[in-house]
Every structure is written in C-alpha cells, then in structure tokens.
C-alpha cells in the first residue's frame, strides 16, 4: 500500500547513511528511494548507475529526474527485472521496518547482489531511551515520524539487526550509531560505564556483505 507523508519526508539526503557507502561501485539499487536525492548523491560519489524503487507516485516522478531508472511499486510485490548478481550495493535507508515480511525481501534482493555485494541499511532502534520511557508510562503510541512512525510494521534492536543479516547469509562489516549526545545522556553513559549505551542510540546504520555460497 502507498504510504503518503507530508513535507520533506521523501526529499532528504541521507548523508549519515552514505558515510558507509563503499567505493568502486558499478550498479546501485536504492529501495525506497524517495525523490532520489540520496541515490543521486551516491551516484556522484561513486559514478555508479543508480536504480530506485519507490511506492509513492509523486516521489517516484521526482526521482526519475535524478536517477538512471526508477521503478514504481511495492518491493514486496515487485519482481526485479535485472540479472542475478547485477548490483554491487543495495541501499535500504529506513525501509525494512515498513515491510510486512522484511526477511523475504532480504532474500529477494540478495539474489540480485554480486558474490561479494553489500547492503547498506538503516534501522530505528526500539530500545532508544525515549521509547523505553513511553512504555514505562504506558504510552506506546504511534506518531507521524520517528521510531514509532505510524507506518512502521516491524521493530529492531541491534541484536535483531545482526540476527536479521547473519541468518540470511550476510556478515556485518560496519555498524554506525546515530546517538543522543546530549549532556544528560553522556553523564548517563559515564556513570553506567557504557553498559547502557544502546539506550542512547536512536538508529543503527549497517553495512553487510553477502557471504558467497
């Protein structure tokens, strides 16, 4: 089903994600490409051909101006008309949490990766302190944006992110944290010797590499 969001939801450049983008790429698949800004920046950084997939019609039309090819549709229903082993890298910036069956989609796109192809993905962290506090106050309520986005169907922690990839034939080669760096959280981490650091992470960005069969 098409998800419609207001404002600049589809027009962001995910520079935080692109920090982990590998070099020397030929073909990139950008799932949930929005208006194509992140994919276009990836194209500039690598010189690769970038193919986008987007479910929202207006964002799809905008992305066509920036990417080499854009496919309109739901990745859970689409059959990707590309040879197996075609893409060097697949970008999934805040995508898997929106899917009914992210495991099936991971298996679907894995086939389209080269033998050592990579997936660059970001995931909201359900263990983030603000969510924990809401649960403690019996206020687990969906919101327009953020970790409790009302279009999120799946929730992840670092443990389940690692499990998600490892059980489907990937090894994790880099993990980046988007973390609350306010002074209160820094003091909290200091006094707990970093043992509760995971509660200060709002999002994980992961680069995972396909393990050859």
ZAFIDREN-982830 format. One record per residue (C-alpha): x, y, z. Coordinates in steps of 0.001 Angstrom, whole numbers. Example, Ala and Ser with C-alpha at 12.3 -4.5 7.8 and 13.67 -1.06 7.14 Angstrom:
ZAFIDREN-982830
+---------+---------+---------+
|       x |       y |       z |
+---------+---------+---------+
|   12300 |   -4500 |    7800 |
|   13670 |   -1060 |    7140 |
+---------+---------+---------+
END
This chain:
ZAFIDREN-982830
+---------+---------+---------+
|       x |       y |       z |
+---------+---------+---------+
|       0 |       0 |       0 |
|    1266 |    3500 |    -853 |
|    2441 |    5456 |    2175 |
|    1942 |    9219 |    1959 |
|    3978 |   11522 |    4178 |
|    3966 |   15330 |    4233 |
|    6786 |   17840 |    3959 |
|   10327 |   16786 |    3048 |
|    9956 |   13129 |    4111 |
|   10851 |   11960 |     581 |
|   13373 |   14704 |    -155 |
|   16169 |   14042 |    2334 |
|   19786 |   13274 |    1530 |
|   20885 |   10577 |    3970 |
|   24473 |   11695 |    4366 |
|   24709 |    9697 |    7590 |
|   23980 |    6542 |    5587 |
|   26252 |    7489 |    2707 |
|   29225 |    7731 |    5085 |
|   29359 |    3915 |    4919 |
|   28815 |    3668 |    1162 |
|   31547 |    1519 |    -440 |
|   33669 |    2916 |   -3248 |
|   34249 |    1438 |   -6718 |
|   30624 |     543 |   -7407 |
|   29043 |     -52 |  -10810 |
|   25363 |    -629 |  -10066 |
|   23389 |     505 |   -7007 |
|   19786 |    -340 |   -6117 |
|   18110 |    2207 |   -3833 |
|   14993 |     744 |   -2211 |
|   12524 |    3343 |   -1001 |
|   14472 |    5966 |   -2924 |
|   12001 |    8782 |   -2220 |
|   12634 |   11712 |   -4547 |
|   16063 |   10334 |   -5407 |
|   18309 |   12729 |   -3520 |
|   20246 |   10073 |   -1616 |
|   20600 |    7907 |   -4709 |
|   21763 |   10885 |   -6738 |
|   24414 |   11704 |   -4133 |
|   25513 |    8050 |   -4207 |
|   25811 |    8368 |   -7979 |
|   28029 |   11444 |   -7620 |
|   30212 |    9743 |   -5016 |
|   30757 |    6506 |   -6954 |
|   29944 |    7117 |  -10606 |
|   27651 |    4097 |  -10471 |
|   24360 |    3582 |  -12258 |
|   21599 |    4006 |   -9663 |
|   18210 |    2295 |   -9918 |
|   15486 |    3346 |   -7480 |
|   12335 |    1648 |   -6253 |
|    9592 |    3858 |   -4809 |
|    5985 |    3196 |   -3869 |
|    4777 |    6809 |   -3611 |
|    3773 |    8205 |   -7013 |
|    4822 |   11848 |   -6584 |
|    8191 |   10868 |   -5117 |
|    8667 |    8390 |   -7977 |
|    8057 |   11134 |  -10555 |
|   10620 |   13380 |   -8851 |
|   13188 |   10575 |   -8579 |
|   13034 |    9944 |  -12327 |
|   14736 |   13309 |  -12827 |
|   17750 |   12248 |  -10743 |
|   18316 |    8510 |  -11068 |
|   19136 |    6338 |  -14084 |
|   15982 |    4271 |  -13700 |
|   13125 |    4286 |  -11186 |
|   10542 |    1562 |  -10646 |
|    7135 |    2442 |   -9217 |
|    5737 |    -200 |   -6897 |
|    5862 |   -2159 |   -3671 |
|    9140 |   -4060 |   -3313 |
|    7267 |   -6857 |   -1536 |
|    5209 |   -7467 |   -4683 |
|    7677 |   -6479 |   -7407 |
|    9815 |   -8857 |   -9397 |
|   13096 |   -7086 |  -10107 |
|   13803 |   -7369 |  -13832 |
|   17584 |   -7456 |  -13512 |
|   20027 |  -10346 |  -13887 |
|   21062 |  -12171 |  -10733 |
|   24313 |  -10752 |   -9409 |
|   23746 |   -7374 |  -11096 |
|   24087 |   -4918 |   -8191 |
|   27239 |   -4189 |   -6177 |
|   25302 |   -2450 |   -3413 |
|   21704 |   -2072 |   -2283 |
|   20721 |     930 |    -162 |
|   17819 |     404 |    2241 |
|   17570 |    3619 |    4256 |
|   14749 |    3119 |    6759 |
|   12991 |     523 |    4621 |
|   12833 |   -2846 |    6393 |
|   10733 |   -1584 |    9309 |
|    7957 |    -651 |    6843 |
|    7636 |   -4142 |    5373 |
|    5246 |   -6946 |    6227 |
|    7942 |   -9529 |    5545 |
|   11405 |   -7934 |    5553 |
|   13042 |  -11383 |    5657 |
|   11508 |  -12358 |    2307 |
|   12569 |   -9041 |     764 |
|   16125 |   -9534 |    2013 |
|   16215 |  -12939 |     335 |
|   14734 |  -11469 |   -2858 |
|   17306 |   -8700 |   -3220 |
|   20206 |  -10885 |   -2079 |
|   19916 |  -12838 |   -5335 |
|   20469 |   -9618 |   -7278 |
|   23760 |   -8880 |   -5492 |
|   27188 |   -9794 |   -6808 |
|   29006 |  -12574 |   -4940 |
|   30536 |  -10025 |   -2565 |
|   27776 |   -7418 |   -2881 |
|   26732 |   -5287 |      51 |
|   23583 |   -3966 |    1665 |
|   23705 |    -545 |    3300 |
|   20728 |    -196 |    5611 |
|   19471 |    1956 |    8461 |
|   17129 |     850 |   11248 |
|   15392 |    2795 |   14028 |
|   16301 |    1371 |   17448 |
|   13240 |     402 |   19504 |
|   15497 |     351 |   22606 |
|   16020 |    4105 |   22444 |
|   15522 |    5746 |   25823 |
|   12557 |    7907 |   24785 |
|   10637 |    4827 |   23649 |
|   11512 |    2941 |   26834 |
|   10249 |    5849 |   28945 |
|    6999 |    5926 |   26993 |
|    6493 |    2213 |   27587 |
|    7180 |    2684 |   31306 |
|    4467 |    5365 |   31347 |
|    2103 |    3060 |   29417 |
|    2267 |    5394 |   26419 |
|    3273 |    3198 |   23479 |
|    1544 |    5384 |   20891 |
|    2284 |    5745 |   17198 |
|    3462 |    9085 |   15827 |
|    3764 |   10795 |   12444 |
|    7558 |   10473 |   12357 |
|   10376 |    8799 |   14253 |
|   10888 |    5391 |   15810 |
|    7154 |    4955 |   16472 |
|    6213 |    6123 |   12973 |
|    2647 |    5046 |   12251 |
|    3765 |    3226 |    9095 |
|    6299 |    1028 |   10893 |
|    5275 |   -2619 |   10925 |
|    8492 |   -4130 |   12351 |
|   10813 |   -3071 |   15149 |
|   14517 |   -3785 |   15566 |
|   17281 |   -3718 |   18175 |
|   20982 |   -4187 |   17482 |
|   20669 |   -7876 |   18360 |
|   17788 |   -8473 |   15947 |
|   19512 |   -6451 |   13203 |
|   22569 |   -8682 |   13465 |
|   20373 |  -11782 |   13514 |
|   18409 |  -10498 |   10504 |
|   21525 |  -10387 |    8340 |
|   23528 |  -13303 |    9705 |
|   20651 |  -15778 |    9370 |
|   20233 |  -14764 |    5718 |
|   23808 |  -15214 |    4595 |
|   25460 |  -11863 |    5331 |
|   28320 |  -10766 |    7526 |
|   28298 |   -7354 |    9160 |
|   31378 |   -5355 |    8250 |
|   30494 |   -1955 |    9709 |
|   27956 |    -570 |   12184 |
|   27416 |    3135 |   12805 |
|   25278 |    4684 |   15535 |
|   23114 |    7780 |   15402 |
|   23209 |    8585 |   19090 |
|   21829 |   11118 |   21527 |
|   24917 |   13103 |   22536 |
|   23244 |   15500 |   24964 |
|   24992 |   16115 |   28262 |
|   22370 |   14179 |   30239 |
|   22898 |   11099 |   28091 |
|   26687 |   11477 |   28246 |
|   26541 |   11546 |   32046 |
|   24191 |    8549 |   31984 |
|   26681 |    6598 |   29860 |
|   29598 |    7690 |   32024 |
|   28046 |    6522 |   35277 |
|   26938 |    3204 |   33785 |
|   30407 |    2652 |   32233 |
|   28787 |    2483 |   28803 |
|   26812 |    -645 |   29667 |
|   23553 |    1087 |   28799 |
|   24886 |    2887 |   25734 |
|   22380 |    1102 |   23492 |
|   19579 |    3157 |   25069 |
|   21188 |    6350 |   23716 |
|   21154 |    5076 |   20102 |
|   18189 |    6233 |   18044 |
|   19271 |    4490 |   14854 |
|   21778 |    1947 |   13588 |
|   23345 |    2117 |   10140 |
|   24750 |   -1186 |    8955 |
|   26929 |   -2283 |    6064 |
|   26536 |   -6018 |    5492 |
|   28311 |   -8128 |    2894 |
|   26899 |  -11153 |    1141 |
|   28708 |  -14385 |    2003 |
|   29385 |  -16294 |   -1232 |
|   27688 |  -19681 |   -1443 |
+---------+---------+---------+
END
